[in-house]
């Protein structure tokens, strides 16, 4: 059953990548905020994984 869910996740990821790519092309300054938010989330998740 998990193999059925993976293609839909790939489709959603692809669609989100296209949308964010277009948004970054239109508003290049937003890229700084997106990268900052991703790095903060990544850091928090890494700390939670390390201490739990």
mmCIF entry with sequence, helices, sheets and N, C-alpha, C, O atoms, coordinates in Angstrom:
data_MODEL
# 
_entry.id   MODEL 
# 
_entity.id                         1 
_entity.type                       polymer 
_entity.pdbx_number_of_molecules   1 
# 
_entity_poly.entity_id                      1 
_entity_poly.type                           'polypeptide(L)' 
_entity_poly.nstd_linkage                   no 
_entity_poly.nstd_monomer                   no 
_entity_poly.pdbx_seq_one_letter_code       
;(UNK)(UNK)(UNK)(UNK)(UNK)(UNK)(UNK)(UNK)(UNK)(UNK)(UNK)(UNK)(UNK)(UNK)(UNK)(UNK)
(UNK)(UNK)(UNK)(UNK)(UNK)(UNK)(UNK)(UNK)(UNK)(UNK)(UNK)(UNK)(UNK)(UNK)(UNK)(UNK)
(UNK)(UNK)(UNK)(UNK)(UNK)(UNK)(UNK)(UNK)(UNK)(UNK)(UNK)(UNK)(UNK)(UNK)(UNK)(UNK)
(UNK)(UNK)(UNK)(UNK)
;
_entity_poly.pdbx_seq_one_letter_code_can   XXXXXXXXXXXXXXXXXXXXXXXXXXXXXXXXXXXXXXXXXXXXXXXXXXXX 
_entity_poly.pdbx_strand_id                 A 
# 
loop_
_entity_poly_seq.entity_id 
_entity_poly_seq.num 
_entity_poly_seq.mon_id 
_entity_poly_seq.hetero 
1 1  UNK n 
1 2  UNK n 
1 3  UNK n 
1 4  UNK n 
1 5  UNK n 
1 6  UNK n 
1 7  UNK n 
1 8  UNK n 
1 9  UNK n 
1 10 UNK n 
1 11 UNK n 
1 12 UNK n 
1 13 UNK n 
1 14 UNK n 
1 15 UNK n 
1 16 UNK n 
1 17 UNK n 
1 18 UNK n 
1 19 UNK n 
1 20 UNK n 
1 21 UNK n 
1 22 UNK n 
1 23 UNK n 
1 24 UNK n 
1 25 UNK n 
1 26 UNK n 
1 27 UNK n 
1 28 UNK n 
1 29 UNK n 
1 30 UNK n 
1 31 UNK n 
1 32 UNK n 
1 33 UNK n 
1 34 UNK n 
1 35 UNK n 
1 36 UNK n 
1 37 UNK n 
1 38 UNK n 
1 39 UNK n 
1 40 UNK n 
1 41 UNK n 
1 42 UNK n 
1 43 UNK n 
1 44 UNK n 
1 45 UNK n 
1 46 UNK n 
1 47 UNK n 
1 48 UNK n 
1 49 UNK n 
1 50 UNK n 
1 51 UNK n 
1 52 UNK n 
# 
_struct_asym.id          A 
_struct_asym.entity_id   1 
# 
loop_
_struct_conf.conf_type_id 
_struct_conf.id 
_struct_conf.pdbx_PDB_helix_id 
_struct_conf.beg_label_comp_id 
_struct_conf.beg_label_asym_id 
_struct_conf.beg_label_seq_id 
_struct_conf.pdbx_beg_PDB_ins_code 
_struct_conf.end_label_comp_id 
_struct_conf.end_label_asym_id 
_struct_conf.end_label_seq_id 
_struct_conf.pdbx_end_PDB_ins_code 
_struct_conf.beg_auth_comp_id 
_struct_conf.beg_auth_asym_id 
_struct_conf.beg_auth_seq_id 
_struct_conf.end_auth_comp_id 
_struct_conf.end_auth_asym_id 
_struct_conf.end_auth_seq_id 
_struct_conf.pdbx_PDB_helix_class 
_struct_conf.details 
_struct_conf.pdbx_PDB_helix_length 
HELX_P HELX_P1 AA1 UNK A 2  ? UNK A 26 ? UNK A 2  UNK A 26 1 ? 25 
HELX_P HELX_P2 AA2 UNK A 30 ? UNK A 51 ? UNK A 30 UNK A 51 1 ? 22 
# 
_struct_conf_type.id          HELX_P 
_struct_conf_type.criteria    ? 
_struct_conf_type.reference   ? 
# 
loop_
_atom_site.group_PDB 
_atom_site.id 
_atom_site.type_symbol 
_atom_site.label_atom_id 
_atom_site.label_alt_id 
_atom_site.label_comp_id 
_atom_site.label_asym_id 
_atom_site.label_entity_id 
_atom_site.label_seq_id 
_atom_site.pdbx_PDB_ins_code 
_atom_site.Cartn_x 
_atom_site.Cartn_y 
_atom_site.Cartn_z 
_atom_site.occupancy 
_atom_site.B_iso_or_equiv 
_atom_site.pdbx_formal_charge 
_atom_site.auth_seq_id 
_atom_site.auth_comp_id 
_atom_site.auth_asym_id 
_atom_site.auth_atom_id 
_atom_site.pdbx_PDB_model_num 
ATOM 1   N N  . UNK A 1 1  ? 0.784  -1.217 0.000   1.00 0.00 ? 1  UNK A N  1 
ATOM 2   C CA . UNK A 1 1  ? 0.000  0.000  0.000   1.00 0.00 ? 1  UNK A CA 1 
ATOM 3   C C  . UNK A 1 1  ? 0.826  1.283  0.000   1.00 0.00 ? 1  UNK A C  1 
ATOM 4   O O  . UNK A 1 1  ? 0.387  2.260  -0.608  1.00 0.00 ? 1  UNK A O  1 
ATOM 5   N N  . UNK A 1 2  ? 2.004  1.346  0.647   1.00 0.00 ? 2  UNK A N  1 
ATOM 6   C CA . UNK A 1 2  ? 2.731  2.607  0.652   1.00 0.00 ? 2  UNK A CA 1 
ATOM 7   C C  . UNK A 1 2  ? 3.166  3.046  -0.744  1.00 0.00 ? 2  UNK A C  1 
ATOM 8   O O  . UNK A 1 2  ? 3.394  4.232  -0.984  1.00 0.00 ? 2  UNK A O  1 
ATOM 9   N N  . UNK A 1 3  ? 3.282  2.077  -1.673  1.00 0.00 ? 3  UNK A N  1 
ATOM 10  C CA . UNK A 1 3  ? 3.708  2.438  -3.025  1.00 0.00 ? 3  UNK A CA 1 
ATOM 11  C C  . UNK A 1 3  ? 2.643  3.239  -3.754  1.00 0.00 ? 3  UNK A C  1 
ATOM 12  O O  . UNK A 1 3  ? 2.955  3.958  -4.704  1.00 0.00 ? 3  UNK A O  1 
ATOM 13  N N  . UNK A 1 4  ? 1.397  3.129  -3.328  1.00 0.00 ? 4  UNK A N  1 
ATOM 14  C CA . UNK A 1 4  ? 0.310  3.880  -3.962  1.00 0.00 ? 4  UNK A CA 1 
ATOM 15  C C  . UNK A 1 4  ? 0.381  5.358  -3.568  1.00 0.00 ? 4  UNK A C  1 
ATOM 16  O O  . UNK A 1 4  ? 0.038  6.225  -4.372  1.00 0.00 ? 4  UNK A O  1 
ATOM 17  N N  . UNK A 1 5  ? 0.818  5.653  -2.350  1.00 0.00 ? 5  UNK A N  1 
ATOM 18  C CA . UNK A 1 5  ? 0.837  7.029  -1.861  1.00 0.00 ? 5  UNK A CA 1 
ATOM 19  C C  . UNK A 1 5  ? 2.019  7.819  -2.433  1.00 0.00 ? 5  UNK A C  1 
ATOM 20  O O  . UNK A 1 5  ? 1.946  9.046  -2.513  1.00 0.00 ? 5  UNK A O  1 
ATOM 21  N N  . UNK A 1 6  ? 3.092  7.154  -2.827  1.00 0.00 ? 6  UNK A N  1 
ATOM 22  C CA . UNK A 1 6  ? 4.288  7.865  -3.272  1.00 0.00 ? 6  UNK A CA 1 
ATOM 23  C C  . UNK A 1 6  ? 4.096  8.668  -4.555  1.00 0.00 ? 6  UNK A C  1 
ATOM 24  O O  . UNK A 1 6  ? 4.570  9.802  -4.616  1.00 0.00 ? 6  UNK A O  1 
ATOM 25  N N  . UNK A 1 7  ? 3.424  8.141  -5.588  1.00 0.00 ? 7  UNK A N  1 
ATOM 26  C CA . UNK A 1 7  ? 3.259  8.965  -6.784  1.00 0.00 ? 7  UNK A CA 1 
ATOM 27  C C  . UNK A 1 7  ? 2.461  10.240 -6.518  1.00 0.00 ? 7  UNK A C  1 
ATOM 28  O O  . UNK A 1 7  ? 2.750  11.278 -7.113  1.00 0.00 ? 7  UNK A O  1 
ATOM 29  N N  . UNK A 1 8  ? 1.465  10.180 -5.636  1.00 0.00 ? 8  UNK A N  1 
ATOM 30  C CA . UNK A 1 8  ? 0.696  11.388 -5.356  1.00 0.00 ? 8  UNK A CA 1 
ATOM 31  C C  . UNK A 1 8  ? 1.560  12.409 -4.628  1.00 0.00 ? 8  UNK A C  1 
ATOM 32  O O  . UNK A 1 8  ? 1.409  13.610 -4.855  1.00 0.00 ? 8  UNK A O  1 
ATOM 33  N N  . UNK A 1 9  ? 2.464  11.960 -3.757  1.00 0.00 ? 9  UNK A N  1 
ATOM 34  C CA . UNK A 1 9  ? 3.383  12.885 -3.092  1.00 0.00 ? 9  UNK A CA 1 
ATOM 35  C C  . UNK A 1 9  ? 4.335  13.509 -4.103  1.00 0.00 ? 9  UNK A C  1 
ATOM 36  O O  . UNK A 1 9  ? 4.655  14.693 -4.002  1.00 0.00 ? 9  UNK A O  1 
ATOM 37  N N  . UNK A 1 10 ? 4.784  12.736 -5.064  1.00 0.00 ? 10 UNK A N  1 
ATOM 38  C CA . UNK A 1 10 ? 5.649  13.273 -6.104  1.00 0.00 ? 10 UNK A CA 1 
ATOM 39  C C  . UNK A 1 10 ? 4.931  14.296 -6.958  1.00 0.00 ? 10 UNK A C  1 
ATOM 40  O O  . UNK A 1 10 ? 5.515  15.305 -7.353  1.00 0.00 ? 10 UNK A O  1 
ATOM 41  N N  . UNK A 1 11 ? 3.670  14.040 -7.240  1.00 0.00 ? 11 UNK A N  1 
ATOM 42  C CA . UNK A 1 11 ? 2.872  14.983 -8.021  1.00 0.00 ? 11 UNK A CA 1 
ATOM 43  C C  . UNK A 1 11 ? 2.672  16.284 -7.264  1.00 0.00 ? 11 UNK A C  1 
ATOM 44  O O  . UNK A 1 11 ? 2.814  17.368 -7.831  1.00 0.00 ? 11 UNK A O  1 
ATOM 45  N N  . UNK A 1 12 ? 2.343  16.177 -5.981  1.00 0.00 ? 12 UNK A N  1 
ATOM 46  C CA . UNK A 1 12 ? 2.148  17.377 -5.157  1.00 0.00 ? 12 UNK A CA 1 
ATOM 47  C C  . UNK A 1 12 ? 3.450  18.159 -5.050  1.00 0.00 ? 12 UNK A C  1 
ATOM 48  O O  . UNK A 1 12 ? 3.446  19.385 -5.162  1.00 0.00 ? 12 UNK A O  1 
ATOM 49  N N  . UNK A 1 13 ? 4.561  17.467 -4.835  1.00 0.00 ? 13 UNK A N  1 
ATOM 50  C CA . UNK A 1 13 ? 5.853  18.131 -4.751  1.00 0.00 ? 13 UNK A CA 1 
ATOM 51  C C  . UNK A 1 13 ? 6.216  18.830 -6.051  1.00 0.00 ? 13 UNK A C  1 
ATOM 52  O O  . UNK A 1 13 ? 6.750  19.939 -6.032  1.00 0.00 ? 13 UNK A O  1 
ATOM 53  N N  . UNK A 1 14 ? 5.931  18.194 -7.172  1.00 0.00 ? 14 UNK A N  1 
ATOM 54  C CA . UNK A 1 14 ? 6.218  18.804 -8.464  1.00 0.00 ? 14 UNK A CA 1 
ATOM 55  C C  . UNK A 1 14 ? 5.384  20.049 -8.706  1.00 0.00 ? 14 UNK A C  1 
ATOM 56  O O  . UNK A 1 14 ? 5.893  21.059 -9.192  1.00 0.00 ? 14 UNK A O  1 
ATOM 57  N N  . UNK A 1 15 ? 4.104  19.976 -8.368  1.00 0.00 ? 15 UNK A N  1 
ATOM 58  C CA . UNK A 1 15 ? 3.219  21.129 -8.544  1.00 0.00 ? 15 UNK A CA 1 
ATOM 59  C C  . UNK A 1 15 ? 3.661  22.275 -7.640  1.00 0.00 ? 15 UNK A C  1 
ATOM 60  O O  . UNK A 1 15 ? 3.708  23.425 -8.074  1.00 0.00 ? 15 UNK A O  1 
ATOM 61  N N  . UNK A 1 16 ? 3.988  21.967 -6.381  1.00 0.00 ? 16 UNK A N  1 
ATOM 62  C CA . UNK A 1 16 ? 4.452  23.018 -5.467  1.00 0.00 ? 16 UNK A CA 1 
ATOM 63  C C  . UNK A 1 16 ? 5.760  23.632 -5.947  1.00 0.00 ? 16 UNK A C  1 
ATOM 64  O O  . UNK A 1 16 ? 5.953  24.843 -5.831  1.00 0.00 ? 16 UNK A O  1 
ATOM 65  N N  . UNK A 1 17 ? 6.659  22.815 -6.485  1.00 0.00 ? 17 UNK A N  1 
ATOM 66  C CA . UNK A 1 17 ? 7.926  23.340 -7.003  1.00 0.00 ? 17 UNK A CA 1 
ATOM 67  C C  . UNK A 1 17 ? 7.681  24.302 -8.162  1.00 0.00 ? 17 UNK A C  1 
ATOM 68  O O  . UNK A 1 17 ? 8.309  25.358 -8.240  1.00 0.00 ? 17 UNK A O  1 
ATOM 69  N N  . UNK A 1 18 ? 6.778  23.940 -9.051  1.00 0.00 ? 18 UNK A N  1 
ATOM 70  C CA . UNK A 1 18 ? 6.464  24.831 -10.170 1.00 0.00 ? 18 UNK A CA 1 
ATOM 71  C C  . UNK A 1 18 ? 5.871  26.145 -9.681  1.00 0.00 ? 18 UNK A C  1 
ATOM 72  O O  . UNK A 1 18 ? 6.250  27.215 -10.157 1.00 0.00 ? 18 UNK A O  1 
ATOM 73  N N  . UNK A 1 19 ? 4.944  26.067 -8.735  1.00 0.00 ? 19 UNK A N  1 
ATOM 74  C CA . UNK A 1 19 ? 4.304  27.282 -8.213  1.00 0.00 ? 19 UNK A CA 1 
ATOM 75  C C  . UNK A 1 19 ? 5.338  28.173 -7.544  1.00 0.00 ? 19 UNK A C  1 
ATOM 76  O O  . UNK A 1 19 ? 5.385  29.375 -7.808  1.00 0.00 ? 19 UNK A O  1 
ATOM 77  N N  . UNK A 1 20 ? 6.181  27.587 -6.666  1.00 0.00 ? 20 UNK A N  1 
ATOM 78  C CA . UNK A 1 20 ? 7.188  28.394 -5.978  1.00 0.00 ? 20 UNK A CA 1 
ATOM 79  C C  . UNK A 1 20 ? 8.219  28.947 -6.961  1.00 0.00 ? 20 UNK A C  1 
ATOM 80  O O  . UNK A 1 20 ? 8.706  30.063 -6.780  1.00 0.00 ? 20 UNK A O  1 
ATOM 81  N N  . UNK A 1 21 ? 8.557  28.180 -8.000  1.00 0.00 ? 21 UNK A N  1 
ATOM 82  C CA . UNK A 1 21 ? 9.489  28.676 -9.009  1.00 0.00 ? 21 UNK A CA 1 
ATOM 83  C C  . UNK A 1 21 ? 8.940  29.889 -9.738  1.00 0.00 ? 21 UNK A C  1 
ATOM 84  O O  . UNK A 1 21 ? 9.666  30.853 -9.981  1.00 0.00 ? 21 UNK A O  1 
ATOM 85  N N  . UNK A 1 22 ? 7.665  29.844 -10.087 1.00 0.00 ? 22 UNK A N  1 
ATOM 86  C CA . UNK A 1 22 ? 7.038  30.979 -10.760 1.00 0.00 ? 22 UNK A CA 1 
ATOM 87  C C  . UNK A 1 22 ? 6.970  32.180 -9.835  1.00 0.00 ? 22 UNK A C  1 
ATOM 88  O O  . UNK A 1 22 ? 7.234  33.307 -10.255 1.00 0.00 ? 22 UNK A O  1 
ATOM 89  N N  . UNK A 1 23 ? 6.613  31.941 -8.561  1.00 0.00 ? 23 UNK A N  1 
ATOM 90  C CA . UNK A 1 23 ? 6.534  33.041 -7.593  1.00 0.00 ? 23 UNK A CA 1 
ATOM 91  C C  . UNK A 1 23 ? 7.903  33.693 -7.413  1.00 0.00 ? 23 UNK A C  1 
ATOM 92  O O  . UNK A 1 23 ? 8.000  34.917 -7.335  1.00 0.00 ? 23 UNK A O  1 
ATOM 93  N N  . UNK A 1 24 ? 8.959  32.884 -7.347  1.00 0.00 ? 24 UNK A N  1 
ATOM 94  C CA . UNK A 1 24 ? 10.311 33.434 -7.174  1.00 0.00 ? 24 UNK A CA 1 
ATOM 95  C C  . UNK A 1 24 ? 10.723 34.230 -8.410  1.00 0.00 ? 24 UNK A C  1 
ATOM 96  O O  . UNK A 1 24 ? 11.401 35.250 -8.286  1.00 0.00 ? 24 UNK A O  1 
ATOM 97  N N  . UNK A 1 25 ? 10.329 33.783 -9.587  1.00 0.00 ? 25 UNK A N  1 
ATOM 98  C CA . UNK A 1 25 ? 10.647 34.545 -10.795 1.00 0.00 ? 25 UNK A CA 1 
ATOM 99  C C  . UNK A 1 25 ? 9.929  35.889 -10.808 1.00 0.00 ? 25 UNK A C  1 
ATOM 100 O O  . UNK A 1 25 ? 10.484 36.890 -11.262 1.00 0.00 ? 25 UNK A O  1 
ATOM 101 N N  . UNK A 1 26 ? 8.694  35.910 -10.308 1.00 0.00 ? 26 UNK A N  1 
ATOM 102 C CA . UNK A 1 26 ? 7.927  37.157 -10.298 1.00 0.00 ? 26 UNK A CA 1 
ATOM 103 C C  . UNK A 1 26 ? 8.399  38.073 -9.176  1.00 0.00 ? 26 UNK A C  1 
ATOM 104 O O  . UNK A 1 26 ? 8.563  39.277 -9.373  1.00 0.00 ? 26 UNK A O  1 
ATOM 105 N N  . UNK A 1 27 ? 8.615  37.491 -7.994  1.00 0.00 ? 27 UNK A N  1 
ATOM 106 C CA . UNK A 1 27 ? 9.041  38.264 -6.817  1.00 0.00 ? 27 UNK A CA 1 
ATOM 107 C C  . UNK A 1 27 ? 10.360 37.691 -6.303  1.00 0.00 ? 27 UNK A C  1 
ATOM 108 O O  . UNK A 1 27 ? 10.339 36.889 -5.369  1.00 0.00 ? 27 UNK A O  1 
ATOM 109 N N  . UNK A 1 28 ? 11.511 38.071 -6.874  1.00 0.00 ? 28 UNK A N  1 
ATOM 110 C CA . UNK A 1 28 ? 12.782 37.450 -6.474  1.00 0.00 ? 28 UNK A CA 1 
ATOM 111 C C  . UNK A 1 28 ? 13.142 37.674 -5.008  1.00 0.00 ? 28 UNK A C  1 
ATOM 112 O O  . UNK A 1 28 ? 13.870 36.869 -4.428  1.00 0.00 ? 28 UNK A O  1 
ATOM 113 N N  . UNK A 1 29 ? 12.652 38.739 -4.404  1.00 0.00 ? 29 UNK A N  1 
ATOM 114 C CA . UNK A 1 29 ? 12.995 39.023 -3.010  1.00 0.00 ? 29 UNK A CA 1 
ATOM 115 C C  . UNK A 1 29 ? 12.404 37.983 -2.060  1.00 0.00 ? 29 UNK A C  1 
ATOM 116 O O  . UNK A 1 29 ? 12.916 37.782 -0.959  1.00 0.00 ? 29 UNK A O  1 
ATOM 117 N N  . UNK A 1 30 ? 11.327 37.325 -2.487  1.00 0.00 ? 30 UNK A N  1 
ATOM 118 C CA . UNK A 1 30 ? 10.668 36.317 -1.647  1.00 0.00 ? 30 UNK A CA 1 
ATOM 119 C C  . UNK A 1 30 ? 11.582 35.114 -1.434  1.00 0.00 ? 30 UNK A C  1 
ATOM 120 O O  . UNK A 1 30 ? 11.420 34.381 -0.458  1.00 0.00 ? 30 UNK A O  1 
ATOM 121 N N  . UNK A 1 31 ? 12.547 34.900 -2.342  1.00 0.00 ? 31 UNK A N  1 
ATOM 122 C CA . UNK A 1 31 ? 13.450 33.756 -2.214  1.00 0.00 ? 31 UNK A CA 1 
ATOM 123 C C  . UNK A 1 31 ? 14.208 33.800 -0.894  1.00 0.00 ? 31 UNK A C  1 
ATOM 124 O O  . UNK A 1 31 ? 14.422 32.760 -0.271  1.00 0.00 ? 31 UNK A O  1 
ATOM 125 N N  . UNK A 1 32 ? 14.616 34.985 -0.460  1.00 0.00 ? 32 UNK A N  1 
ATOM 126 C CA . UNK A 1 32 ? 15.326 35.109 0.820   1.00 0.00 ? 32 UNK A CA 1 
ATOM 127 C C  . UNK A 1 32 ? 14.467 34.613 1.969   1.00 0.00 ? 32 UNK A C  1 
ATOM 128 O O  . UNK A 1 32 ? 14.949 33.896 2.847   1.00 0.00 ? 32 UNK A O  1 
ATOM 129 N N  . UNK A 1 33 ? 13.195 34.992 1.967   1.00 0.00 ? 33 UNK A N  1 
ATOM 130 C CA . UNK A 1 33 ? 12.302 34.569 3.042   1.00 0.00 ? 33 UNK A CA 1 
ATOM 131 C C  . UNK A 1 33 ? 12.042 33.069 2.989   1.00 0.00 ? 33 UNK A C  1 
ATOM 132 O O  . UNK A 1 33 ? 12.011 32.407 4.027   1.00 0.00 ? 33 UNK A O  1 
ATOM 133 N N  . UNK A 1 34 ? 11.853 32.525 1.781   1.00 0.00 ? 34 UNK A N  1 
ATOM 134 C CA . UNK A 1 34 ? 11.604 31.087 1.656   1.00 0.00 ? 34 UNK A CA 1 
ATOM 135 C C  . UNK A 1 34 ? 12.799 30.285 2.163   1.00 0.00 ? 34 UNK A C  1 
ATOM 136 O O  . UNK A 1 34 ? 12.630 29.314 2.901   1.00 0.00 ? 34 UNK A O  1 
ATOM 137 N N  . UNK A 1 35 ? 14.001 30.688 1.771   1.00 0.00 ? 35 UNK A N  1 
ATOM 138 C CA . UNK A 1 35 ? 15.202 29.967 2.209   1.00 0.00 ? 35 UNK A CA 1 
ATOM 139 C C  . UNK A 1 35 ? 15.362 30.087 3.718   1.00 0.00 ? 35 UNK A C  1 
ATOM 140 O O  . UNK A 1 35 ? 15.700 29.109 4.385   1.00 0.00 ? 35 UNK A O  1 
ATOM 141 N N  . UNK A 1 36 ? 15.122 31.281 4.264   1.00 0.00 ? 36 UNK A N  1 
ATOM 142 C CA . UNK A 1 36 ? 15.228 31.463 5.710   1.00 0.00 ? 36 UNK A CA 1 
ATOM 143 C C  . UNK A 1 36 ? 14.240 30.600 6.473   1.00 0.00 ? 36 UNK A C  1 
ATOM 144 O O  . UNK A 1 36 ? 14.600 29.975 7.471   1.00 0.00 ? 36 UNK A O  1 
ATOM 145 N N  . UNK A 1 37 ? 13.010 30.561 6.015   1.00 0.00 ? 37 UNK A N  1 
ATOM 146 C CA . UNK A 1 37 ? 11.979 29.750 6.679   1.00 0.00 ? 37 UNK A CA 1 
ATOM 147 C C  . UNK A 1 37 ? 12.335 28.275 6.607   1.00 0.00 ? 37 UNK A C  1 
ATOM 148 O O  . UNK A 1 37 ? 12.202 27.554 7.596   1.00 0.00 ? 37 UNK A O  1 
ATOM 149 N N  . UNK A 1 38 ? 12.788 27.818 5.442   1.00 0.00 ? 38 UNK A N  1 
ATOM 150 C CA . UNK A 1 38 ? 13.149 26.403 5.288   1.00 0.00 ? 38 UNK A CA 1 
ATOM 151 C C  . UNK A 1 38 ? 14.305 26.047 6.220   1.00 0.00 ? 38 UNK A C  1 
ATOM 152 O O  . UNK A 1 38 ? 14.287 24.991 6.853   1.00 0.00 ? 38 UNK A O  1 
ATOM 153 N N  . UNK A 1 39 ? 15.314 26.923 6.309   1.00 0.00 ? 39 UNK A N  1 
ATOM 154 C CA . UNK A 1 39 ? 16.455 26.633 7.180   1.00 0.00 ? 39 UNK A CA 1 
ATOM 155 C C  . UNK A 1 39 ? 16.051 26.612 8.652   1.00 0.00 ? 39 UNK A C  1 
ATOM 156 O O  . UNK A 1 39 ? 16.549 25.787 9.417   1.00 0.00 ? 39 UNK A O  1 
ATOM 157 N N  . UNK A 1 40 ? 15.161 27.503 9.052   1.00 0.00 ? 40 UNK A N  1 
ATOM 158 C CA . UNK A 1 40 ? 14.691 27.511 10.445  1.00 0.00 ? 40 UNK A CA 1 
ATOM 159 C C  . UNK A 1 40 ? 13.919 26.227 10.753  1.00 0.00 ? 40 UNK A C  1 
ATOM 160 O O  . UNK A 1 40 ? 14.144 25.601 11.789  1.00 0.00 ? 40 UNK A O  1 
ATOM 161 N N  . UNK A 1 41 ? 13.017 25.837 9.864   1.00 0.00 ? 41 UNK A N  1 
ATOM 162 C CA . UNK A 1 41 ? 12.240 24.606 10.075  1.00 0.00 ? 41 UNK A CA 1 
ATOM 163 C C  . UNK A 1 41 ? 13.167 23.404 10.119  1.00 0.00 ? 41 UNK A C  1 
ATOM 164 O O  . UNK A 1 41 ? 13.014 22.531 10.973  1.00 0.00 ? 41 UNK A O  1 
ATOM 165 N N  . UNK A 1 42 ? 14.134 23.351 9.199   1.00 0.00 ? 42 UNK A N  1 
ATOM 166 C CA . UNK A 1 42 ? 15.077 22.248 9.149   1.00 0.00 ? 42 UNK A CA 1 
ATOM 167 C C  . UNK A 1 42 ? 15.893 22.164 10.439  1.00 0.00 ? 42 UNK A C  1 
ATOM 168 O O  . UNK A 1 42 ? 16.105 21.075 10.973  1.00 0.00 ? 42 UNK A O  1 
ATOM 169 N N  . UNK A 1 43 ? 16.342 23.298 10.929  1.00 0.00 ? 43 UNK A N  1 
ATOM 170 C CA . UNK A 1 43 ? 17.109 23.324 12.175  1.00 0.00 ? 43 UNK A CA 1 
ATOM 171 C C  . UNK A 1 43 ? 16.294 22.877 13.374  1.00 0.00 ? 43 UNK A C  1 
ATOM 172 O O  . UNK A 1 43 ? 16.772 22.101 14.201  1.00 0.00 ? 43 UNK A O  1 
ATOM 173 N N  . UNK A 1 44 ? 15.058 23.366 13.470  1.00 0.00 ? 44 UNK A N  1 
ATOM 174 C CA . UNK A 1 44 ? 14.197 22.972 14.590  1.00 0.00 ? 44 UNK A CA 1 
ATOM 175 C C  . UNK A 1 44 ? 13.910 21.480 14.553  1.00 0.00 ? 44 UNK A C  1 
ATOM 176 O O  . UNK A 1 44 ? 13.955 20.814 15.588  1.00 0.00 ? 44 UNK A O  1 
ATOM 177 N N  . UNK A 1 45 ? 13.615 20.949 13.372  1.00 0.00 ? 45 UNK A N  1 
ATOM 178 C CA . UNK A 1 45 ? 13.348 19.507 13.265  1.00 0.00 ? 45 UNK A CA 1 
ATOM 179 C C  . UNK A 1 45 ? 14.591 18.683 13.600  1.00 0.00 ? 45 UNK A C  1 
ATOM 180 O O  . UNK A 1 45 ? 14.481 17.620 14.210  1.00 0.00 ? 45 UNK A O  1 
ATOM 181 N N  . UNK A 1 46 ? 15.768 19.162 13.208  1.00 0.00 ? 46 UNK A N  1 
ATOM 182 C CA . UNK A 1 46 ? 17.001 18.443 13.537  1.00 0.00 ? 46 UNK A CA 1 
ATOM 183 C C  . UNK A 1 46 ? 17.242 18.444 15.038  1.00 0.00 ? 46 UNK A C  1 
ATOM 184 O O  . UNK A 1 46 ? 17.650 17.426 15.596  1.00 0.00 ? 46 UNK A O  1 
ATOM 185 N N  . UNK A 1 47 ? 16.997 19.575 15.702  1.00 0.00 ? 47 UNK A N  1 
ATOM 186 C CA . UNK A 1 47 ? 17.180 19.629 17.162  1.00 0.00 ? 47 UNK A CA 1 
ATOM 187 C C  . UNK A 1 47 ? 16.174 18.743 17.881  1.00 0.00 ? 47 UNK A C  1 
ATOM 188 O O  . UNK A 1 47 ? 16.518 18.070 18.852  1.00 0.00 ? 47 UNK A O  1 
ATOM 189 N N  . UNK A 1 48 ? 14.938 18.743 17.409  1.00 0.00 ? 48 UNK A N  1 
ATOM 190 C CA . UNK A 1 48 ? 13.915 17.879 18.029  1.00 0.00 ? 48 UNK A CA 1 
ATOM 191 C C  . UNK A 1 48 ? 14.308 16.416 17.854  1.00 0.00 ? 48 UNK A C  1 
ATOM 192 O O  . UNK A 1 48 ? 14.173 15.622 18.785  1.00 0.00 ? 48 UNK A O  1 
ATOM 193 N N  . UNK A 1 49 ? 14.795 16.053 16.664  1.00 0.00 ? 49 UNK A N  1 
ATOM 194 C CA . UNK A 1 49 ? 15.228 14.671 16.439  1.00 0.00 ? 49 UNK A CA 1 
ATOM 195 C C  . UNK A 1 49 ? 16.427 14.297 17.274  1.00 0.00 ? 49 UNK A C  1 
ATOM 196 O O  . UNK A 1 49 ? 16.539 13.154 17.716  1.00 0.00 ? 49 UNK A O  1 
ATOM 197 N N  . UNK A 1 50 ? 17.319 15.229 17.498  1.00 0.00 ? 50 UNK A N  1 
ATOM 198 C CA . UNK A 1 50 ? 18.527 14.943 18.274  1.00 0.00 ? 50 UNK A CA 1 
ATOM 199 C C  . UNK A 1 50 ? 18.214 14.754 19.756  1.00 0.00 ? 50 UNK A C  1 
ATOM 200 O O  . UNK A 1 50 ? 18.761 13.855 20.395  1.00 0.00 ? 50 UNK A O  1 
ATOM 201 N N  . UNK A 1 51 ? 17.342 15.591 20.301  1.00 0.00 ? 51 UNK A N  1 
ATOM 202 C CA . UNK A 1 51 ? 17.073 15.547 21.735  1.00 0.00 ? 51 UNK A CA 1 
ATOM 203 C C  . UNK A 1 51 ? 15.948 14.595 22.117  1.00 0.00 ? 51 UNK A C  1 
ATOM 204 O O  . UNK A 1 51 ? 15.685 14.406 23.305  1.00 0.00 ? 51 UNK A O  1 
ATOM 205 N N  . UNK A 1 52 ? 15.283 13.998 21.148  1.00 0.00 ? 52 UNK A N  1 
ATOM 206 C CA . UNK A 1 52 ? 14.198 13.077 21.532  1.00 0.00 ? 52 UNK A CA 1 
ATOM 207 C C  . UNK A 1 52 ? 14.617 11.630 21.381  1.00 0.00 ? 52 UNK A C  1 
ATOM 208 O O  . UNK A 1 52 ? 13.829 10.727 21.660  1.00 0.00 ? 52 UNK A O  1 
# 
